[in-house]
Amino acid sequence: MFVIVLTYHKSLEEVDKHLSAHVEFLKTQYAKGVFLASGRKNPRNGGVILALAADKAEIEAIIALDPFYIHDVATYEIIEFTPSMTSPELAFLANR
């Protein structure tokens, strides 16, 4: 499992130019079952994505398709972790 932390390094005006395309990218990854949750950071200086993938290389390949990456709007930190405890609603994520 992965946490992907995006941090904008361009103005919000530049971010907003690519926001619709970024949302479509997110929807595609949700449809494929890769992304589980996502949203803006507060304050609005980036975002966070929770993802399931086989390995970091797969996540890196997916990120390369993100319009925010393509247009150099954000930097990406990829954190891999194995959830050892979950709420009952998220039990399917344990030890993945």
SULTABEL-V718559 format. One record per run of one state. SS is the DSSP state (H for helix, E for strand, - for the rest). FROM is the first residue (numbers start at 1). TO is the last residue. If there is no record, write none. Layout:
ss->SS from->FROM to->TO
ss->SS from->FROM to->TO
This chain:
ss->- from->1 to->1
ss->E from->2 to->8
ss->- from->9 to->11
ss->H from->12 to->17
ss->- from->18 to->18
ss->H from->19 to->31
ss->- from->32 to->34
ss->E from->35 to->40
ss->- from->41 to->45
ss->E from->46 to->51
ss->- from->52 to->55
ss->H from->56 to->63
ss->- from->64 to->66
ss->H from->67 to->70
ss->- from->71 to->73
ss->E from->74 to->80
ss->- from->81 to->87
ss->H from->88 to->93
ss->- from->94 to->96
